[in-house]
Each structure stands twice: as structure tokens, then as C-alpha cells.
């Protein structure tokens, strides 16, 4: 690693006090792997477990926030509090 990239691996502190261990961020990616009822599947949890090692932040894929707002099958739901336990 060169000095040019060293800052990527330093912590980042936001104004609200939240601290990321580094500045490496995984961009959002859709995996089409929610359970049929919109809850988070074991496959999705495994997907993120394999990717969170060493990064400062992971941005998850899309979620529909209204019941009729689903864009495709396998999309997570967040339009009702009953989905919170699946997180």
C-alpha cells in the first residue's frame, strides 16, 4: 500500500460521533434473496457475513417501504414493524 491510499484505512468519525473503523464501503447490491414474505433470509445473512470482514460500512440492497412498492421478487420489505425482527 502506498501513502496515497493510507487514508482509506484510517478511522472516519462522523459529526454525530459514529466512528467507522476505516473508509472502505461496500456499495449496495441487490441479491434477490429475501424470503417470499419479504423477511431477510438465511442466504442473505450469509451473503453479508462473508463480506463484512474488514470494511468500515456495508450498504444493503433496496427495500420496499410500502406494501405495493415492491420492484421485483426477492426484495426485502420494511413497510411494517413486523419486519424488524428479521433484521
TIMIPA-300179 format. One line per 10 residues: their letters; for each residue x, y, z of N, C-alpha, C. Coordinates in nm, 4 decimals, padded with zeros to 6 digits. Example, Ala and Ser with C-alpha at 12.3 -4.5 7.8 and 13.67 -1.06 7.14 Angstrom:
// residues 2
as	01.3190 -00.5690 00.7800 01.2300 -00.4500 00.7800 01.3200 -00.3300 00.7800 | 01.2850 -00.2250 00.7080 01.3670 -00.1060 00.7140 01.2900 00.0030 00.7870
// end
This chain:
// residues 87
xxxxxxxxxx	00.0845 -00.1183 00.0000 00.0000 00.0000 00.0000 00.0887 00.1242 00.0000 | 00.0505 00.2220 -00.0780 00.1253 00.3465 -00.0833 00.0636 00.4471 00.0128 | 00.1379 00.5509 00.0426 00.0857 00.6588 00.1273 -00.0369 00.7234 00.0652 | -00.0447 00.7175 -00.0662 -00.1584 00.7751 -00.1381 -00.2906 00.7118 -00.0935 | -00.2885 00.5846 -00.0563 -00.4099 00.5132 -00.0177 -00.4223 00.4894 00.1321 | -00.3262 00.5328 00.2095 -00.3250 00.5057 00.3533 -00.4487 00.5607 00.4236 | -00.5005 00.6740 00.3795 -00.6166 00.7336 00.4475 -00.7412 00.6462 00.4365 | -00.7474 00.5572 00.3373 -00.8616 00.4661 00.3252 -00.8734 00.3735 00.4458 | -00.7638 00.3478 00.5126 -00.7620 00.2518 00.6218 -00.7569 00.3170 00.7593 | -00.7753 00.4485 00.7636 -00.7849 00.5195 00.8910 -00.9315 00.5314 00.9307
xxxxxxxxxx	-00.9595 00.5371 01.0608 -01.0986 00.5539 01.1047 -01.1586 00.6837 01.0517 | -01.2891 00.6827 01.0381 -01.3643 00.8013 00.9968 -01.4671 00.8300 01.1050 | -01.4628 00.9503 01.1614 -01.5565 00.9893 01.2661 -01.6551 01.0896 01.2076 | -01.7841 01.0562 01.2146 -01.8888 01.1469 01.1687 -01.9177 01.2510 01.2762 | -01.9825 01.3599 01.2395 -02.0142 01.4670 01.3345 -02.0981 01.4188 01.4522 | -02.1808 01.3174 01.4290 -02.2660 01.2670 01.5376 -02.1918 01.1712 01.6302 | -02.0634 01.1477 01.6053 -01.9826 01.0623 01.6902 -01.9666 00.9199 01.6402 | -02.0460 00.8797 01.5424 -02.0329 00.7455 01.4858 -01.8946 00.7315 01.4234 | -01.8277 00.6231 01.4544 -01.6931 00.6003 01.4027 -01.6896 00.4732 01.3192 | -01.6384 00.4850 01.1981 -01.6143 00.3683 01.1132 -01.4691 00.3272 01.1315
xxxxxxxxxx	-01.4428 00.1971 01.1320 -01.3057 00.1500 01.1536 -01.2129 00.1908 01.0401 | -01.2685 00.2124 00.9203 -01.1914 00.2604 00.8058 -01.2894 00.3214 00.7055 | -01.2398 00.3641 00.5926 -01.3227 00.4336 00.4936 -01.3600 00.3449 00.3753 | -01.3436 00.2156 00.3914 -01.3799 00.1198 00.2874 -01.5285 00.0888 00.3021 | -01.6047 00.1128 00.1953 -01.7502 00.0955 00.1987 -01.7916 -00.0011 00.0885 | -01.8747 -00.0977 00.1264 -01.9322 -00.1875 00.0261 -02.0595 -00.1222 -00.0262 | -02.0645 -00.0995 -00.1543 -02.1802 -00.0352 -00.2168 -02.3031 -00.1262 -00.2114 | -02.4237 -00.0678 -00.2207 -02.5446 -00.1504 -00.2178 -02.5539 -00.2401 -00.3405 | -02.5906 -00.3645 -00.3146 -02.6094 -00.4618 -00.4220 -02.7344 -00.5426 -00.3924 | -02.8159 -00.5612 -00.4913 -02.9375 -00.6390 -00.4745 -02.9068 -00.7854 -00.4991
xxxxxxxxxx	-02.9566 -00.8715 -00.4107 -02.9273 -01.0141 -00.4211 -03.0504 -01.0983 -00.4522 | -03.1675 -01.0387 -00.4534 -03.2926 -01.1105 -00.4824 -03.3107 -01.2313 -00.3906 | -03.2725 -01.2177 -00.2636 -03.2749 -01.3357 -00.1771 -03.3604 -01.3226 -00.0520 | -03.4521 -01.2265 -00.0490 -03.5438 -01.2196 00.0652 -03.6353 -01.3409 00.0625 | -03.6868 -01.3761 00.1793 -03.7878 -01.4814 00.1847 -03.9125 -01.4335 00.1110 | -03.9990 -01.5242 00.0678 -04.1195 -01.4849 -00.0074 -04.2081 -01.3824 00.0645 | -04.2043 -01.3821 00.1993 -04.2859 -01.2857 00.2744 -04.2150 -01.1519 00.2952 | -04.0955 -01.1345 00.2381 -04.0225 -01.0086 00.2479 -03.9240 -01.0017 00.3629 | -03.9169 -01.1058 00.4460 -03.8207 -01.1059 00.5558 -03.6820 -01.1434 00.5045 | -03.5830 -01.1151 00.5866 -03.4453 -01.1441 00.5489 -03.4197 -01.2935 00.5599
xxxxxxxxxx	-03.3637 -01.3503 00.4570 -03.3396 -01.4954 00.4521 -03.2027 -01.5305 00.5108 | -03.1857 -01.6565 00.5435 -03.0550 -01.7047 00.5890 -02.9496 -01.6861 00.4802 | -02.9895 -01.7019 00.3553 -02.8956 -01.6825 00.2439 -02.8434 -01.5392 00.2419 | -02.9311 -01.4435 00.2695 -02.8889 -01.3032 00.2718 -02.7953 -01.2766 00.3891 | -02.8270 -01.3302 00.5044 -02.7390 -01.3139 00.6201 -02.6013 -01.3719 00.5913 | -02.5967 -01.4878 00.5304 -02.4684 -01.5489 00.4936 -02.3918 -01.4622 00.3950 | -02.4628 -01.4036 00.2996 -02.4019 -01.3155 00.1996 -02.3275 -01.2007 00.2689 | -02.3939 -01.1349 00.3631 -02.3308 -01.0217 00.4312 -02.2242 -01.0658 00.5305 | -02.2430 -01.1779 00.5963 -02.1385 -01.2272 00.6881 -02.0061 -01.2477 00.6150 | -02.0134 -01.2940 00.4925 -01.8910 -01.3170 00.4147 -01.8260 -01.1867 00.3696
xxxxxxxxxx	-01.8994 -01.0786 00.3695 -01.8481 -00.9544 00.3128 -01.8141 -00.8463 00.4148 | -01.8548 -00.8591 00.5381 -01.8359 -00.7511 00.6344 -01.6980 -00.7497 00.6990 | -01.6206 -00.8516 00.6793 -01.4891 -00.8584 00.7421 -01.3975 -00.7487 00.6896 | -01.3576 -00.6590 00.7771 -01.2583 -00.5589 00.7416 -01.3098 -00.4293 00.6824 | -01.4345 -00.4228 00.6399 -01.4827 -00.2977 00.5812 -01.5388 -00.2059 00.6894 | -01.5403 -00.0769 00.6602 -01.5918 00.0199 00.7557 -01.7429 00.0290 00.7555 | -01.8058 00.0064 00.6396 -01.9510 00.0180 00.6297 -02.0010 -00.0669 00.5135 | -02.1181 -00.1250 00.5328 -02.1853 -00.2008 00.4279 -02.3207 -00.1358 00.4051 | -02.3519 -00.1039 00.2813 -02.4832 -00.0505 00.2458 -02.5600 -00.1656 00.1823 | -02.6744 -00.1999 00.2409 -02.7506 -00.3142 00.1907 -02.8292 -00.2772 00.0656
xxxxxxxxxx	-02.8860 -00.3789 00.0019 -02.9660 -00.3587 -00.1185 -03.0984 -00.2901 -00.0894 | -03.1789 -00.2747 -00.1908 -03.3034 -00.1992 -00.1789 -03.4073 -00.2708 -00.0937 | -03.4989 -00.1913 -00.0420 -03.6075 -00.2380 00.0433 -03.7326 -00.1611 00.0065 | -03.8452 -00.2309 -00.0054 -03.9673 -00.1551 -00.0338 -04.0324 -00.1118 00.0967 | -04.0712 00.0158 00.1004 -04.1218 00.0765 00.2231 -04.2731 00.0948 00.2221 | -04.3375 00.0552 00.1140 -04.4838 00.0472 00.1090 -04.5183 -00.0911 00.0558 | -04.6319 -00.1440 00.0993 -04.6660 -00.2816 00.0630 -04.6722 -00.3026 -00.0876 | -04.7222 -00.2038 -00.1590 -04.7334 -00.2175 -00.3047 -04.6125 -00.1585 -00.3776 | -04.5067 -00.1283 -00.3047 -04.3899 -00.0658 -00.3653 -04.2814 -00.1619 -00.4075 | -04.3100 -00.2900 -00.4055 -04.2074 -00.3882 -00.4418 -04.1709 -00.3748 -00.5897
xxxxxxxxxx	-04.0414 -00.3733 -00.6154 -03.9944 -00.3586 -00.7523 -03.9657 -00.4907 -00.8209 | -03.9363 -00.5945 -00.7428 -03.9028 -00.7250 -00.8000 -03.9141 -00.8309 -00.6912 | -03.9215 -00.9548 -00.7314 -03.9287 -01.0633 -00.6334 -03.7955 -01.0746 -00.5604 | -03.8005 -01.1192 -00.4359 -03.6793 -01.1326 -00.3571 -03.6332 -01.0045 -00.2917 | -03.7142 -00.9000 -00.2962 -03.6804 -00.7708 -00.2364 -03.7269 -00.7684 -00.0908 | -03.6471 -00.7110 -00.0041 -03.6827 -00.7014 00.1365 -03.7958 -00.6032 00.1587 | -03.8727 -00.6282 00.2631 -03.9826 -00.5396 00.2998 -03.9487 -00.4660 00.4290 | -03.9943 -00.3423 00.4381 -03.9763 -00.2628 00.5598 -04.0950 -00.1701 00.5808 | -04.2097 -00.2070 00.5264 -04.3268 -00.1199 00.5355 -04.4067 -00.1395 00.6631 | -04.3635 -00.2310 00.7492 -04.4362 -00.2588 00.8725 -04.3355 -00.3040 00.9787
xxxxxxx	-04.3604 -00.2702 01.1042 -04.2685 -00.3077 01.2116 -04.2521 -00.4584 01.2273 | -04.3427 -00.5366 01.1734 -04.3294 -00.6824 01.1873 -04.2051 -00.7358 01.1148 | -04.1462 -00.6557 01.0287 -04.0250 -00.6985 00.9586 -03.8980 -00.6730 01.0399 | -03.9069 -00.5945 01.1449 -03.7885 -00.5599 01.2241 -03.7178 -00.6827 01.2807 | -03.7892 -00.7817 01.3369 -03.7173 -00.8979 01.3912 -03.6319 -00.9717 01.2886 | -03.6620 -00.9611 01.1612 -03.5819 -01.0315 01.0609 -03.4493 -00.9611 01.0353 | -03.4333 -00.8415 01.0889 -03.3076 -00.7688 01.0721 -03.2125 -00.8166 01.1750
// end
